[in-house]
Amino acid sequence: MDAMSRRTDATPRRKTTPTMCKHQQPCPSADSADREAAQPVAHFPEQGWSLLCNGVLLFEDTGELLPDGQIIAPHRPLGTHHVATAA
């Protein structure tokens, strides 16, 4: 057999993330700014993470792993000792 007869489909395929959200009012997508508001579908507090219905892995240190593999660094709010008050 030559290379032409063993040719396979070379059409590039888009990687799509299946939506897990089946709520009546859909949860925010993994691309939206409020993605953390999505409903958890799996919660493992002993391991420190939750899987949200939009495919985001949310860690207890506030870090995130998005479905496309993008990492969002922890973004904890500043403690009260870092907040300045106006006089």
N, CA, C and O atoms as CSV, one atom per row, in Angstrom:
chain,resi,resn,atom,element,x,y,z
A,1,MET,N,N,0.826,-1.189,0.000
A,1,MET,CA,C,0.000,0.000,0.000
A,1,MET,C,C,0.866,1.245,0.000
A,1,MET,O,O,1.881,1.309,0.693
A,2,ASP,N,N,0.471,2.201,-0.756
A,2,ASP,CA,C,1.205,3.461,-0.739
A,2,ASP,C,C,0.542,4.426,0.249
A,2,ASP,O,O,-0.533,4.147,0.778
A,3,ALA,N,N,1.196,5.556,0.485
A,3,ALA,CA,C,0.703,6.528,1.471
A,3,ALA,C,C,-0.657,7.088,1.109
A,3,ALA,O,O,-1.443,7.407,2.001
A,4,MET,N,N,-0.953,7.214,-0.159
A,4,MET,CA,C,-2.235,7.772,-0.568
A,4,MET,C,C,-3.400,6.849,-0.222
A,4,MET,O,O,-4.485,7.330,0.105
A,5,SER,N,N,-3.200,5.554,-0.287
A,5,SER,CA,C,-4.302,4.637,-0.014
A,5,SER,C,C,-4.585,4.508,1.483
A,5,SER,O,O,-5.652,4.034,1.872
A,6,ARG,N,N,-3.641,4.926,2.323
A,6,ARG,CA,C,-3.842,4.864,3.770
A,6,ARG,C,C,-4.214,6.231,4.341
A,6,ARG,O,O,-4.137,6.443,5.551
A,7,ARG,N,N,-4.600,7.117,3.510
A,7,ARG,CA,C,-4.914,8.482,3.930
A,7,ARG,C,C,-6.087,8.501,4.901
A,7,ARG,O,O,-7.087,7.812,4.700
A,8,THR,N,N,-5.952,9.283,5.933
A,8,THR,CA,C,-7.029,9.423,6.924
A,8,THR,C,C,-7.622,10.813,6.820
A,8,THR,O,O,-7.090,11.680,6.126
A,9,ASP,N,N,-8.709,11.011,7.504
A,9,ASP,CA,C,-9.367,12.310,7.518
A,9,ASP,C,C,-8.446,13.320,8.195
A,9,ASP,O,O,-8.123,13.167,9.374
A,10,ALA,N,N,-8.026,14.334,7.475
A,10,ALA,CA,C,-7.105,15.337,8.011
A,10,ALA,C,C,-7.824,16.623,8.402
A,10,ALA,O,O,-7.181,17.647,8.636
A,11,THR,N,N,-9.134,16.578,8.474
A,11,THR,CA,C,-9.889,17.768,8.854
A,11,THR,C,C,-9.623,18.097,10.314
A,11,THR,O,O,-9.822,17.250,11.185
A,12,PRO,N,N,-9.173,19.321,10.592
A,12,PRO,CA,C,-8.942,19.675,12.000
A,12,PRO,C,C,-10.250,19.644,12.772
A,12,PRO,O,O,-11.289,20.078,12.274
A,13,ARG,N,N,-10.190,19.140,13.963
A,13,ARG,CA,C,-11.385,19.054,14.808
A,13,ARG,C,C,-11.261,20.038,15.945
A,13,ARG,O,O,-10.220,20.138,16.594
A,14,ARG,N,N,-12.329,20.759,16.175
A,14,ARG,CA,C,-12.367,21.711,17.286
A,14,ARG,C,C,-12.624,20.973,18.571
A,14,ARG,O,O,-13.491,20.103,18.649
A,15,LYS,N,N,-11.870,21.328,19.565
A,15,LYS,CA,C,-12.085,20.755,20.883
A,15,LYS,C,C,-13.204,21.542,21.544
A,15,LYS,O,O,-13.067,22.742,21.783
A,16,THR,N,N,-14.282,20.888,21.833
A,16,THR,CA,C,-15.406,21.576,22.471
A,16,THR,C,C,-15.600,21.017,23.872
A,16,THR,O,O,-15.370,19.836,24.133
A,17,THR,N,N,-16.021,21.880,24.745
A,17,THR,CA,C,-16.310,21.468,26.111
A,17,THR,C,C,-17.800,21.216,26.229
A,17,THR,O,O,-18.604,22.124,26.017
A,18,PRO,N,N,-18.175,19.994,26.565
A,18,PRO,CA,C,-19.609,19.735,26.710
A,18,PRO,C,C,-20.165,20.498,27.899
A,18,PRO,O,O,-19.520,20.612,28.941
A,19,THR,N,N,-21.345,21.007,27.730
A,19,THR,CA,C,-21.970,21.736,28.823
A,19,THR,C,C,-22.614,20.746,29.777
A,19,THR,O,O,-23.342,19.847,29.355
A,20,MET,N,N,-22.346,20.914,31.054
A,20,MET,CA,C,-22.922,20.039,32.064
A,20,MET,C,C,-24.138,20.684,32.711
A,20,MET,O,O,-24.888,20.018,33.425
A,21,CYS,N,N,-24.337,21.964,32.469
A,21,CYS,CA,C,-25.397,22.702,33.137
A,21,CYS,C,C,-26.747,22.360,32.532
A,21,CYS,O,O,-26.973,22.538,31.335
A,22,LYS,N,N,-27.626,21.874,33.367
A,22,LYS,CA,C,-28.989,21.538,32.950
A,22,LYS,C,C,-30.006,22.377,33.717
A,22,LYS,O,O,-31.193,22.053,33.746
A,23,HIS,N,N,-29.526,23.471,34.347
A,23,HIS,CA,C,-30.413,24.320,35.130
A,23,HIS,C,C,-31.342,25.115,34.231
A,23,HIS,O,O,-31.020,25.396,33.076
A,24,GLN,N,N,-32.500,25.476,34.772
A,24,GLN,CA,C,-33.497,26.223,34.017
A,24,GLN,C,C,-32.965,27.569,33.550
A,24,GLN,O,O,-33.185,27.957,32.403
A,25,GLN,N,N,-32.283,28.269,34.405
A,25,GLN,CA,C,-31.549,29.458,33.988
A,25,GLN,C,C,-30.086,29.036,33.988
A,25,GLN,O,O,-29.511,28.814,35.053
A,26,PRO,N,N,-29.469,28.921,32.800
A,26,PRO,CA,C,-28.116,28.358,32.710
A,26,PRO,C,C,-27.101,29.112,33.561
A,26,PRO,O,O,-27.177,30.330,33.721
A,27,CYS,N,N,-26.160,28.364,34.095
A,27,CYS,CA,C,-25.080,28.953,34.885
A,27,CYS,C,C,-24.116,29.689,33.962
A,27,CYS,O,O,-24.102,29.450,32.754
A,28,PRO,N,N,-23.310,30.585,34.532
A,28,PRO,CA,C,-22.326,31.303,33.715
A,28,PRO,C,C,-21.343,30.323,33.071
A,28,PRO,O,O,-20.995,29.303,33.665
A,29,SER,N,N,-20.907,30.638,31.867
A,29,SER,CA,C,-19.959,29.770,31.170
A,29,SER,C,C,-18.580,29.898,31.807
A,29,SER,O,O,-18.334,30.802,32.605
A,30,ALA,N,N,-17.695,28.994,31.449
A,30,ALA,CA,C,-16.329,29.018,31.971
A,30,ALA,C,C,-15.567,30.241,31.481
A,30,ALA,O,O,-14.564,30.622,32.085
A,31,ASP,N,N,-16.023,30.862,30.397
A,31,ASP,CA,C,-15.364,32.043,29.842
A,31,ASP,C,C,-15.826,33.346,30.484
A,31,ASP,O,O,-15.181,34.379,30.304
A,32,SER,N,N,-16.918,33.319,31.221
A,32,SER,CA,C,-17.467,34.559,31.769
A,32,SER,C,C,-16.758,34.956,33.061
A,32,SER,O,O,-16.154,34.122,33.736
A,33,ALA,N,N,-16.842,36.229,33.389
A,33,ALA,CA,C,-16.177,36.763,34.578
A,33,ALA,C,C,-16.768,36.192,35.871
A,33,ALA,O,O,-16.060,36.080,36.872
A,34,ASP,N,N,-18.046,35.831,35.864
A,34,ASP,CA,C,-18.687,35.298,37.071
A,34,ASP,C,C,-18.787,33.776,37.050
A,34,ASP,O,O,-19.738,33.214,37.594
A,35,ARG,N,N,-17.812,33.099,36.426
A,35,ARG,CA,C,-17.819,31.634,36.278
A,35,ARG,C,C,-17.907,30.897,37.605
A,35,ARG,O,O,-18.398,29.769,37.647
A,36,GLU,N,N,-17.435,31.517,38.706
A,36,GLU,CA,C,-17.470,30.871,40.023
A,36,GLU,C,C,-18.882,30.748,40.585
A,36,GLU,O,O,-19.095,30.043,41.571
A,37,ALA,N,N,-19.849,31.425,39.968
A,37,ALA,CA,C,-21.231,31.377,40.434
A,37,ALA,C,C,-21.972,30.136,39.935
A,37,ALA,O,O,-23.124,29.915,40.309
A,38,ALA,N,N,-21.330,29.329,39.100
A,38,ALA,CA,C,-21.964,28.108,38.596
A,38,ALA,C,C,-22.171,27.110,39.737
A,38,ALA,O,O,-21.455,27.140,40.738
A,39,GLN,N,N,-23.142,26.242,39.576
A,39,GLN,CA,C,-23.482,25.250,40.595
A,39,GLN,C,C,-22.444,24.127,40.649
A,39,GLN,O,O,-21.993,23.662,39.603
A,40,PRO,N,N,-22.059,23.686,41.846
A,40,PRO,CA,C,-21.135,22.547,41.941
A,40,PRO,C,C,-21.848,21.244,41.577
A,40,PRO,O,O,-22.997,21.023,41.961
A,41,VAL,N,N,-21.158,20.395,40.841
A,41,VAL,CA,C,-21.690,19.065,40.525
A,41,VAL,C,C,-20.931,17.987,41.285
A,41,VAL,O,O,-21.414,16.863,41.420
A,42,ALA,N,N,-19.747,18.325,41.780
A,42,ALA,CA,C,-18.966,17.425,42.631
A,42,ALA,C,C,-18.200,18.302,43.619
A,42,ALA,O,O,-17.621,19.320,43.240
A,43,HIS,N,N,-18.205,17.898,44.883
A,43,HIS,CA,C,-17.576,18.705,45.927
A,43,HIS,C,C,-16.748,17.778,46.812
A,43,HIS,O,O,-17.277,16.832,47.396
A,44,PHE,N,N,-15.463,18.049,46.908
A,44,PHE,CA,C,-14.566,17.232,47.714
A,44,PHE,C,C,-13.768,18.121,48.663
A,44,PHE,O,O,-12.594,18.396,48.414
A,45,PRO,N,N,-14.404,18.577,49.760
A,45,PRO,CA,C,-13.726,19.492,50.678
A,45,PRO,C,C,-12.478,18.871,51.310
A,45,PRO,O,O,-11.528,19.589,51.625
A,46,GLU,N,N,-12.467,17.558,51.499
A,46,GLU,CA,C,-11.297,16.909,52.084
A,46,GLU,C,C,-10.090,16.960,51.134
A,46,GLU,O,O,-8.946,16.846,51.574
A,47,GLN,N,N,-10.351,17.131,49.843
A,47,GLN,CA,C,-9.280,17.259,48.861
A,47,GLN,C,C,-9.076,18.709,48.427
A,47,GLN,O,O,-8.085,19.028,47.771
A,48,GLY,N,N,-10.010,19.583,48.792
A,48,GLY,CA,C,-9.854,21.004,48.541
A,48,GLY,C,C,-10.293,21.483,47.174
A,48,GLY,O,O,-9.773,22.484,46.681
A,49,TRP,N,N,-11.243,20.792,46.543
A,49,TRP,CA,C,-11.704,21.246,45.228
A,49,TRP,C,C,-13.156,20.893,44.989
A,49,TRP,O,O,-13.729,20.022,45.644
A,50,SER,N,N,-13.741,21.607,44.014
A,50,SER,CA,C,-15.108,21.360,43.561
A,50,SER,C,C,-15.131,21.463,42.042
A,50,SER,O,O,-14.393,22.255,41.455
A,51,LEU,N,N,-15.975,20.666,41.413
A,51,LEU,CA,C,-16.203,20.753,39.975
A,51,LEU,C,C,-17.518,21.472,39.770
A,51,LEU,O,O,-18.553,21.045,40.281
A,52,LEU,N,N,-17.481,22.567,39.019
A,52,LEU,CA,C,-18.691,23.334,38.741
A,52,LEU,C,C,-19.330,22.832,37.447
A,52,LEU,O,O,-18.666,22.200,36.625
A,53,CYS,N,N,-20.610,23.113,37.272
A,53,CYS,CA,C,-21.333,22.593,36.106
A,53,CYS,C,C,-20.872,23.203,34.786
A,53,CYS,O,O,-21.247,22.713,33.720
A,54,ASN,N,N,-20.071,24.254,34.837
A,54,ASN,CA,C,-19.515,24.831,33.614
A,54,ASN,C,C,-18.144,24.233,33.282
A,54,ASN,O,O,-17.475,24.694,32.357
A,55,GLY,N,N,-17.726,23.212,34.033
A,55,GLY,CA,C,-16.474,22.526,33.759
A,55,GLY,C,C,-15.267,23.096,34.476
A,55,GLY,O,O,-14.156,22.602,34.286
A,56,VAL,N,N,-15.449,24.118,35.293
A,56,VAL,CA,C,-14.348,24.743,36.029
A,56,VAL,C,C,-14.058,23.939,37.291
A,56,VAL,O,O,-14.973,23.576,38.031
A,57,LEU,N,N,-12.765,23.662,37.530
A,57,LEU,CA,C,-12.341,23.097,38.806
A,57,LEU,C,C,-11.994,24.276,39.699
A,57,LEU,O,O,-11.113,25.071,39.374
A,58,LEU,N,N,-12.676,24.385,40.806
A,58,LEU,CA,C,-12.484,25.490,41.742
A,58,LEU,C,C,-11.803,24.935,42.984
A,58,LEU,O,O,-12.312,24.012,43.620
A,59,PHE,N,N,-10.643,25.503,43.328
A,59,PHE,CA,C,-9.877,25.035,44.479
A,59,PHE,C,C,-10.151,25.919,45.681
A,59,PHE,O,O,-10.508,27.087,45.529
A,60,GLU,N,N,-9.983,25.362,46.886
A,60,GLU,CA,C,-10.314,26.117,48.101
A,60,GLU,C,C,-9.406,27.317,48.307
A,60,GLU,O,O,-9.769,28.224,49.055
A,61,ASP,N,N,-8.243,27.359,47.674
A,61,ASP,CA,C,-7.381,28.546,47.778
A,61,ASP,C,C,-7.793,29.619,46.777
A,61,ASP,O,O,-7.080,30.609,46.613
A,62,THR,N,N,-8.914,29.447,46.113
A,62,THR,CA,C,-9.534,30.314,45.103
A,62,THR,C,C,-8.869,30.229,43.740
A,62,THR,O,O,-9.208,31.004,42.846
A,63,GLY,N,N,-7.931,29.308,43.559
A,63,GLY,CA,C,-7.380,29.066,42.231
A,63,GLY,C,C,-8.398,28.292,41.402
A,63,GLY,O,O,-9.310,27.667,41.943
A,64,GLU,N,N,-8.230,28.343,40.077
A,64,GLU,CA,C,-9.171,27.667,39.185
A,64,GLU,C,C,-8.421,27.005,38.043
A,64,GLU,O,O,-7.353,27.462,37.634
A,65,LEU,N,N,-8.991,25.928,37.539
A,65,LEU,CA,C,-8.518,25.279,36.328
A,65,LEU,C,C,-9.702,25.257,35.373
A,65,LEU,O,O,-10.720,24.621,35.645
A,66,LEU,N,N,-9.560,25.958,34.251
A,66,LEU,CA,C,-10.645,26.052,33.278
A,66,LEU,C,C,-10.657,24.828,32.374
A,66,LEU,O,O,-9.643,24.140,32.258
A,67,PRO,N,N,-11.787,24.544,31.731
A,67,PRO,CA,C,-11.891,23.357,30.877
A,67,PRO,C,C,-10.865,23.317,29.746
A,67,PRO,O,O,-10.496,22.233,29.294
A,68,ASP,N,N,-10.399,24.474,29.283
A,68,ASP,CA,C,-9.422,24.500,28.195
A,68,ASP,C,C,-7.990,24.337,28.700
A,68,ASP,O,O,-7.050,24.384,27.906
A,69,GLY,N,N,-7.808,24.145,30.015
A,69,GLY,CA,C,-6.489,23.951,30.600
A,69,GLY,C,C,-5.857,25.213,31.151
A,69,GLY,O,O,-4.779,25.160,31.743
A,70,GLN,N,N,-6.513,26.345,30.965
A,70,GLN,CA,C,-5.989,27.615,31.480
A,70,GLN,C,C,-6.046,27.613,33.001
A,70,GLN,O,O,-7.023,27.160,33.598
A,71,ILE,N,N,-4.989,28.124,33.616
A,71,ILE,CA,C,-4.902,28.195,35.073
A,71,ILE,C,C,-5.172,29.621,35.519
A,71,ILE,O,O,-4.600,30.568,34.980
A,72,ILE,N,N,-6.041,29.767,36.501
A,72,ILE,CA,C,-6.314,31.061,37.111
A,72,ILE,C,C,-5.694,31.012,38.508
A,72,ILE,O,O,-6.072,30.180,39.333
A,73,ALA,N,N,-4.757,31.894,38.763
A,73,ALA,CA,C,-4.064,31.918,40.055
A,73,ALA,C,C,-5.033,32.264,41.176
A,73,ALA,O,O,-6.038,32.934,40.941
A,74,PRO,N,N,-4.743,31.815,42.390
A,74,PRO,CA,C,-5.589,32.178,43.529
A,74,PRO,C,C,-5.741,33.688,43.627
A,74,PRO,O,O,-4.798,34.438,43.379
A,75,HIS,N,N,-6.935,34.118,43.990
A,75,HIS,CA,C,-7.239,35.544,44.076
A,75,HIS,C,C,-8.016,35.841,45.350
A,75,HIS,O,O,-9.164,36.286,45.327
A,76,ARG,N,N,-7.351,35.579,46.444
A,76,ARG,CA,C,-7.971,35.820,47.752
A,76,ARG,C,C,-8.105,37.317,47.993
A,76,ARG,O,O,-7.246,38.093,47.575
A,77,PRO,N,N,-9.174,37.724,48.662
A,77,PRO,CA,C,-9.303,39.145,49.006
A,77,PRO,C,C,-8.255,39.525,50.047
A,77,PRO,O,O,-7.811,38.691,50.836
A,78,LEU,N,N,-7.875,40.783,50.034
A,78,LEU,CA,C,-6.916,41.256,51.027
A,78,LEU,C,C,-7.509,41.152,52.421
A,78,LEU,O,O,-8.701,41.386,52.620
A,79,GLY,N,N,-6.675,40.803,53.375
A,79,GLY,CA,C,-7.115,40.759,54.759
A,79,GLY,C,C,-7.351,42.163,55.278
A,79,GLY,O,O,-6.939,43.134,54.643
A,80,THR,N,N,-7.999,42.286,56.407
A,80,THR,CA,C,-8.327,43.612,56.943
A,80,THR,C,C,-7.090,44.408,57.320
A,80,THR,O,O,-7.146,45.637,57.371
A,81,HIS,N,N,-5.974,43.739,57.587
A,81,HIS,CA,C,-4.761,44.473,57.962
A,81,HIS,C,C,-4.120,45.136,56.736
A,81,HIS,O,O,-3.213,45.952,56.898
A,82,HIS,N,N,-4.562,44.811,55.525
A,82,HIS,CA,C,-4.038,45.426,54.302
A,82,HIS,C,C,-4.949,46.532,53.782
A,82,HIS,O,O,-4.576,47.256,52.858
A,83,VAL,N,N,-6.111,46.667,54.349
A,83,VAL,CA,C,-7.074,47.651,53.866
A,83,VAL,C,C,-6.858,48.961,54.592
A,83,VAL,O,O,-6.821,49.001,55.821
A,84,ALA,N,N,-6.716,50.029,53.831
A,84,ALA,CA,C,-6.557,51.360,54.428
A,84,ALA,C,C,-7.918,52.001,54.591
A,84,ALA,O,O,-8.777,51.868,53.719
A,85,THR,N,N,-8.119,52.680,55.672
A,85,THR,CA,C,-9.384,53.383,55.895
A,85,THR,C,C,-9.178,54.873,55.698
A,85,THR,O,O,-8.116,55.418,55.997
A,86,ALA,N,N,-10.195,55.505,55.199
A,86,ALA,CA,C,-10.135,56.964,54.970
A,86,ALA,C,C,-10.366,57.679,56.287
A,86,ALA,O,O,-11.185,57.252,57.101
A,87,ALA,N,N,-9.649,58.758,56.491
A,87,ALA,CA,C,-9.796,59.510,57.751
A,87,ALA,C,C,-10.872,60.555,57.627
A,87,ALA,O,O,-11.138,61.284,58.582
